[in-house]
Amino acid sequence: MYIKQLIYENVGPIENVNITANFTSEGNPKPILLVGENGSGKSTMLSNIVDSFYEIASIEYSDA
């Protein structure tokens, strides 16, 4: 599973972010780098992504 797009509005210190992932010609995702000052919301965004994967897993799998 790959994330194709992230849209964040008013989440913690993040006012508005729209990230669209790029893929190679083989369909593999290119890396995305999150860069910003301390307190800008990088860890908040990553934590929310991980939490969403746990929620998806709990719906699909009984032992997640």
C-alpha positions in Angstrom: 0.0 0.0 0.0 1.3 3.4 -0.9 0.2 6.9 0.1 -0.6 8.9 -3.0 -1.6 12.2 -1.4 -1.7 13.8 2.0 -3.8 16.8 2.7 -3.5 18.4 6.2 -5.5 21.4 7.4 -5.3 22.8 10.9 -3.7 19.8 12.6 -1.5 20.8 15.5 1.0 23.5 14.2 0.2 22.6 10.6 -2.1 25.2 8.9 -2.2 23.8 5.4 -0.1 21.1 3.6 -0.8 19.2 0.4 1.8 16.6 -0.6 1.4 14.5 -3.7 3.7 11.5 -4.0 5.8 10.9 -7.2 6.3 7.4 -8.6 9.0 5.9 -10.9 8.1 4.5 -14.3 8.0 1.0 -12.6 5.4 2.2 -10.2 7.6 2.4 -7.1 7.3 5.4 -4.8 10.0 8.1 -4.7 11.1 9.1 -1.2 9.5 12.1 0.5 11.6 14.2 2.9 9.9 16.2 5.6 12.1 19.2 6.6 11.2 22.0 8.9 12.0 23.8 12.1 11.4 22.3 15.6 7.7 22.4 16.4 6.6 22.7 12.7 4.6 19.5 12.8 6.8 16.9 11.1 6.4 14.3 14.0 2.7 15.1 14.3 2.2 14.3 10.6 4.2 11.0 10.8 2.4 10.0 14.0 -1.0 10.5 12.3 0.1 8.4 9.3 1.2 5.5 11.5 -2.1 5.8 13.5 -4.1 5.6 10.3 -2.2 2.4 9.2 -3.1 0.9 12.6 -6.7 1.8 12.1 -6.8 0.2 8.7 -5.1 -2.9 10.0 -7.5 -3.3 12.8 -10.4 -3.2 10.4 -8.9 -5.8 8.0 -7.1 -8.1 10.6 -8.4 -9.4 13.9 -4.9 -9.8 15.4 -3.5 -6.3 14.5 
